Amino acid sequence: MFRFIRKLLGRKSKEEILIEVVRRGAYVIDVRTPAEYKMGHIQQAVNISLDQIAKNADKIRKINKPVITCCMNGGRSSRARRILNRKGIEVYNGGGWVNLKDLIRMANS
């Protein structure tokens, strides 16, 4: 229902926006702990845990690409998005890494 309304209004869904950002060469940051990351992650994702995001903002900015954050189900990646956004970085919350992995696959096919 909401997708239909968005299309009528000309607004893109979160999934459509993320696919576009991936196609623009987004830098994917997994903000889970290193132990969680080792248990499974998106191949091209870099692990910078949430507690290290603010410290690494300048390094992330220098990459000069849009950023997509992800975690287990979207809570920590949302907090990371807000932190990086306040630092002037173009950033999108990709939510849970498993769903984002599927979107990345769609974007690259």
C-alpha positions in Angstrom: 0.0 0.0 0.0 2.7 2.5 1.0 4.8 1.7 -2.1 1.8 2.5 -4.3 1.3 5.8 -2.5 5.0 6.6 -2.8 4.9 5.9 -6.5 1.9 8.2 -6.9 3.8 10.9 -5.1 7.0 10.3 -7.0 8.9 9.3 -3.9 11.4 6.4 -3.8 11.4 3.6 -1.3 14.3 3.1 1.1 15.3 0.1 -1.0 15.3 2.0 -4.2 17.5 4.7 -2.6 19.9 2.2 -1.2 20.2 0.5 -4.6 21.1 3.8 -6.2 23.6 4.6 -3.5 25.3 1.2 -4.0 25.5 1.8 -7.7 27.2 5.1 -6.9 30.0 3.2 -5.2 29.0 3.4 -1.6 31.3 2.6 1.2 29.6 0.0 3.4 30.4 0.1 7.1 29.3 -2.7 9.4 29.0 -1.2 12.9 28.7 -4.5 14.8 31.4 -5.7 17.2 34.4 -7.5 15.6 33.1 -10.8 17.0 29.7 -10.3 15.3 31.4 -9.3 12.1 33.5 -12.4 12.0 30.4 -14.6 12.3 29.2 -13.2 8.9 29.2 -10.0 7.0 28.9 -8.4 3.6 32.0 -9.1 1.6 32.9 -5.5 0.8 31.8 -4.1 4.2 34.4 -2.6 6.5 34.0 -3.3 10.2 34.1 -0.1 12.4 32.1 -0.8 15.5 29.6 1.8 16.7 31.8 2.8 19.6 34.6 3.7 17.1 32.5 5.6 14.5 33.0 9.1 15.9 36.8 8.6 16.2 37.0 7.5 12.6 34.7 10.2 11.0 37.6 12.2 9.5 39.0 9.0 7.9 35.6 8.1 6.6 35.0 11.6 5.2 38.3 11.4 3.3 37.1 8.4 1.4 34.7 10.9 -0.4 32.0 8.3 -1.1 28.5 8.0 0.2 28.3 5.7 3.2 25.9 3.0 4.1 25.9 1.7 7.7 24.6 -1.7 8.7 24.4 -3.9 11.8 22.3 -6.8 13.0 18.8 -5.2 12.6 19.2 -1.5 12.1 19.4 0.1 15.6 23.2 0.6 15.8 23.4 1.5 12.2 20.8 4.2 12.7 22.9 5.7 15.6 26.0 5.5 13.4 24.2 7.3 10.6 23.2 10.1 12.9 26.8 10.5 14.2 28.3 10.6 10.7 25.6 12.8 9.4 26.3 15.4 12.1 29.9 15.3 10.9 28.8 16.3 7.4 29.1 12.9 5.8 26.5 11.6 3.3 25.3 8.5 5.0 22.3 6.1 4.7 21.1 3.5 7.2 21.2 0.1 5.5 19.6 -1.6 8.4 20.3 -5.3 9.0 23.3 -6.6 7.1 21.5 -9.7 5.7 18.8 -7.6 4.0 21.4 -5.1 2.8 23.5 -7.9 1.3 20.5 -8.9 -0.8 20.0 -5.3 -2.0 23.6 -5.0 -2.9 23.3 -8.2 -4.9 20.2 -6.7 -6.7 22.1 -3.4 -7.4 25.0 -5.3 -8.9 23.0 -7.5 -11.2 
